[in-house]
Amino acid sequence: MANTSVALDREAYDLLRGQKRPGESFSQVVKRLAKNRQSRASFVGAWKDMRARTFREIQTNRKRLRDLDEDRFEGLMKAAR
């Protein structure tokens, strides 16, 4: 099997390393994570019985995380200049 090198920044490497199980190679981690992806369609109706309050909390947290991602991206762009 041929090998290919992949460059990761430190944060990506740390995230990948954090997913590694004992005795597992990085290639095995990537394969496991890539294979376990489900389509969004598989979640249709999954929240139909959720309480309205819980759903609002999830929406609020998702917005907060998006805002944090935008702030982080802006900081990275400034640092790259």
Order of alpha helices (4+ residues) and beta strands (2+ residues): alpha-alpha-alpha
